[in-house]
Amino acid sequence: MTTAPYRLNPALDVPAIEREFRRSGRVHVEEFLDPGCAERLLAFLKASRDWLLILNQDDKVFELDRDARDALSDEARRDLDTAVHATARYGFQYMFETVRVPDEESLRRERADALNGFASFLSSEEAVGFFRRVTGRAAIAFADAQATAYGPGHFLTAHDDLVPGKNREAAYVYGLSPAWSADWGGLLLFHRADGHVAEAYVPRFNALNLFAVPQPHSVSLVAPFAASRRYSVTGWLRSREEC
């Protein structure tokens, strides 16, 4: 299939966005795309059957597709949750759903769906130019991407995204969650060195959260009473330079 092109919202106040990022190292941008683009992307993600539950154990990553999860017994689900929560108390731990996107542009074009099209847009001249201007990082060359969905019980504990050799200049979270309440959790939290939260972004629809790397942050636990899943596309803006 082919998809219509993505476009930045022409009403964006880029100088104001740039000033805020330079002030704090992060910025929340409302109405990032033309509204129709965001609606099309959310509809695609809701209909996708490619979601994988991913979680980590130390440096190992485990993934389960929906059929594998449905096959788990109640006891196996409880054991999985117990193991994940034990690590999360004091270490780096995550559990959420993802649809991965290849870094290679040729593979994105072959798949030509709404998610791969959005990933390609983020690496386009228009988007990269915007990112370079806002962040002041002229080395930004492309964006990688994955779709994420946080349902009840999903979370991501504190980390700073700094990985040697990945050439990450900045990170982004493009939100696709209409009418989300802060009471439902799933907040993007930025941490201070003293353990307090410096700032929190509530999930929003068609909103871009952009922040410098490294910067300690987390995603708070989604509550069991959340009315929907927290949808987003996330990734890093990367250079091609050797570290």
C-alpha positions as CSV (number, residue, x, y, z in Angstrom):
1,M,0.0,0.0,0.0
2,T,1.0,3.6,-0.3
3,T,0.4,6.4,2.1
4,A,-0.2,10.2,1.8
5,P,2.9,12.3,2.7
6,Y,3.4,13.6,6.2
7,R,3.8,17.3,6.8
8,L,4.9,19.5,9.7
9,N,2.2,21.8,10.9
10,P,2.9,25.1,9.1
11,A,1.6,27.0,12.2
12,L,4.5,25.8,14.4
13,D,6.3,28.7,16.2
14,V,9.7,27.3,15.5
15,P,11.7,30.2,17.1
16,A,9.7,29.7,20.4
17,I,10.3,26.0,20.2
18,E,14.0,26.6,19.7
19,R,14.2,29.0,22.6
20,E,12.5,26.5,25.0
21,F,14.8,23.6,24.0
22,R,17.9,25.7,24.4
23,R,16.7,26.8,27.8
24,S,16.0,23.4,29.3
25,G,17.3,20.7,26.9
26,R,13.7,19.6,26.2
27,V,10.5,20.9,24.7
28,H,6.9,19.8,24.3
29,V,5.4,20.7,20.9
30,E,1.7,20.6,20.4
31,E,0.1,19.9,17.0
32,F,3.4,18.8,15.5
33,L,1.8,17.5,12.2
34,D,-1.1,18.4,10.2
35,P,-4.0,16.8,12.1
36,G,-5.0,14.4,9.3
37,C,-1.6,12.9,9.3
38,A,-1.7,12.1,13.0
39,E,-5.2,10.5,12.7
40,R,-4.1,8.3,9.9
41,L,-1.1,7.0,11.9
42,L,-3.1,6.3,15.0
43,A,-5.7,4.3,13.1
44,F,-2.9,2.2,11.5
45,L,-1.4,1.5,14.9
46,K,-4.7,0.5,16.5
47,A,-5.4,-1.9,13.7
48,S,-1.9,-3.5,13.6
49,R,-1.4,-7.1,14.5
50,D,2.4,-6.8,14.7
51,W,2.7,-5.7,18.3
52,L,5.2,-7.5,20.4
53,L,5.4,-7.4,24.2
54,I,9.0,-6.6,25.1
55,L,10.8,-6.8,28.4
56,N,14.3,-7.0,29.6
57,Q,16.3,-9.1,32.1
58,D,19.7,-7.4,32.6
59,D,21.1,-7.0,29.0
60,K,18.8,-9.6,27.5
61,V,15.6,-8.6,25.6
62,F,12.6,-10.9,25.5
63,E,9.6,-10.6,23.2
64,L,6.2,-12.2,22.9
65,D,3.7,-11.8,20.1
66,R,0.1,-11.7,20.9
67,D,-0.5,-15.4,20.2
68,A,2.3,-16.3,22.6
69,R,0.9,-14.1,25.3
70,D,-2.6,-15.5,24.9
71,A,-1.2,-19.0,25.3
72,L,0.3,-18.2,28.8
73,S,-1.5,-19.6,31.8
74,D,-2.6,-17.4,34.6
75,E,0.2,-18.7,36.7
76,A,2.8,-18.0,34.0
77,R,1.5,-14.4,33.7
78,R,1.8,-13.9,37.5
79,D,5.3,-15.4,37.5
80,L,6.3,-13.1,34.6
81,D,4.9,-10.0,36.4
82,T,6.7,-11.0,39.7
83,A,10.0,-11.4,38.0
84,V,9.7,-8.0,36.1
85,H,8.6,-6.2,39.2
86,A,11.5,-7.6,41.3
87,T,14.0,-6.1,38.9
88,A,12.2,-2.8,38.6
89,R,12.4,-2.1,42.3
90,Y,16.1,-1.3,42.1
91,G,17.3,-1.6,38.5
92,F,16.6,-0.7,34.9
93,Q,13.5,-2.5,33.7
94,Y,10.8,-2.1,31.1
95,M,7.7,-3.8,29.8
96,F,5.5,-2.4,27.0
97,E,4.5,-3.3,23.4
98,T,6.3,-2.3,20.3
99,V,6.2,-2.5,16.5
100,R,9.7,-2.1,15.2
101,V,10.8,-0.1,12.1
102,P,13.9,-0.9,10.1
103,D,16.7,1.8,9.9
104,E,17.2,1.1,6.2
105,E,15.2,3.5,4.0
106,S,14.9,0.9,1.3
107,L,13.1,-1.5,3.7
108,R,10.8,1.3,4.9
109,R,9.8,2.0,1.3
110,E,9.2,-1.6,0.6
111,R,6.7,-1.9,3.4
112,A,5.1,1.5,2.6
113,D,2.6,1.6,5.4
114,A,1.7,4.5,7.7
115,L,4.3,3.7,10.3
116,N,7.2,3.2,7.9
117,G,6.1,6.3,6.1
118,F,6.2,8.4,9.3
119,A,9.7,7.0,10.1
120,S,10.9,8.0,6.6
121,F,9.4,11.5,7.1
122,L,11.3,11.9,10.3
123,S,14.5,11.4,8.3
124,S,13.4,13.8,5.5
125,E,15.1,17.1,4.7
126,E,12.1,18.9,6.2
127,A,12.1,17.1,9.5
128,V,15.8,16.9,9.9
129,G,16.1,20.6,9.2
130,F,13.6,21.3,11.9
131,F,15.4,19.0,14.4
132,R,18.8,20.6,13.7
133,R,17.4,24.1,14.1
134,V,15.6,23.4,17.4
135,T,18.4,21.4,19.1
136,G,21.4,23.2,17.6
137,R,22.8,19.7,16.7
138,A,24.0,20.1,13.1
139,A,25.3,16.5,13.1
140,I,21.7,15.0,13.1
141,A,21.4,12.9,10.0
142,F,18.4,10.6,10.5
143,A,15.9,9.3,12.9
144,D,15.3,5.7,14.0
145,A,11.8,4.7,15.1
146,Q,9.5,2.2,16.8
147,A,5.9,2.4,17.7
148,T,5.1,1.8,21.4
149,A,1.9,1.0,23.2
150,Y,1.7,1.1,27.0
151,G,-1.2,-0.7,28.5
152,P,-2.1,-1.3,32.2
153,G,0.9,-2.4,34.1
154,H,3.4,-1.2,31.5
155,F,6.3,1.1,32.4
156,L,9.9,2.1,31.7
157,T,12.2,2.9,34.6
158,A,14.8,5.6,34.7
159,H,17.7,5.7,32.2
160,D,19.5,8.4,30.1
161,D,19.7,6.9,26.5
162,L,23.5,7.3,26.4
163,V,24.8,4.2,24.6
164,P,28.4,4.3,23.1
165,G,28.5,3.9,19.4
166,K,24.8,4.8,18.8
167,N,25.5,8.5,18.0
168,R,22.3,9.7,19.7
169,E,22.0,13.5,19.6
170,A,18.5,13.7,20.9
171,A,15.5,11.6,21.7
172,Y,11.8,12.1,20.8
173,V,8.4,10.8,21.7
174,Y,5.6,11.5,19.3
175,G,2.4,11.1,21.2
176,L,-0.8,9.7,19.8
177,S,-3.0,9.5,22.9
178,P,-6.3,11.5,22.7
179,A,-8.0,12.6,25.9
180,W,-5.4,11.1,28.2
181,S,-5.7,11.8,32.0
182,A,-2.6,12.2,34.2
183,D,-4.3,9.9,36.7
184,W,-3.9,7.1,34.2
185,G,0.0,7.2,34.4
186,G,2.2,6.8,31.4
187,L,3.8,10.2,32.1
188,L,7.2,11.0,30.6
189,L,9.2,12.0,33.7
190,F,12.5,13.9,33.7
191,H,14.6,13.2,36.8
192,R,16.8,15.5,38.8
193,A,20.0,14.4,40.4
194,D,18.4,14.6,43.9
195,G,15.7,12.1,43.0
196,H,12.9,14.6,42.5
197,V,11.0,14.9,39.2
198,A,12.0,18.0,37.4
199,E,9.2,17.9,34.8
200,A,6.4,15.6,33.6
201,Y,4.7,15.5,30.2
202,V,1.2,14.0,30.1
203,P,0.5,12.0,26.9
204,R,-1.1,14.1,24.3
205,F,-2.4,13.5,20.7
206,N,-0.2,14.8,17.8
207,A,2.4,16.2,20.3
208,L,6.2,15.9,20.0
209,N,8.4,15.6,23.1
210,L,12.0,16.3,22.1
211,F,14.9,16.2,24.5
212,A,18.7,16.1,24.6
213,V,20.7,13.0,25.2
214,P,21.8,12.2,27.9
215,Q,19.0,13.1,30.2
216,P,17.5,10.9,32.9
217,H,13.9,10.0,32.3
218,S,11.3,7.3,32.7
219,V,7.7,6.4,31.8
220,S,5.5,6.0,34.8
221,L,3.3,2.8,35.3
222,V,0.1,2.8,33.4
223,A,-2.8,2.4,35.9
224,P,-5.2,-0.6,35.7
225,F,-8.1,1.8,35.2
226,A,-6.6,3.6,32.1
227,A,-9.3,3.8,29.5
228,S,-7.0,3.1,26.5
229,R,-3.4,2.3,25.6
230,R,-0.8,5.0,25.5
231,Y,0.3,5.1,21.8
232,S,3.4,6.8,20.5
233,V,6.3,6.6,18.1
234,T,9.6,6.9,19.8
235,G,13.3,6.9,18.8
236,W,16.5,8.9,18.6
237,L,17.9,11.5,16.3
238,R,21.3,10.2,15.3
239,S,24.5,11.4,13.6
240,R,26.6,9.3,11.3
241,E,29.8,10.3,13.1
242,E,32.0,7.8,14.9
243,C,32.0,8.3,18.7
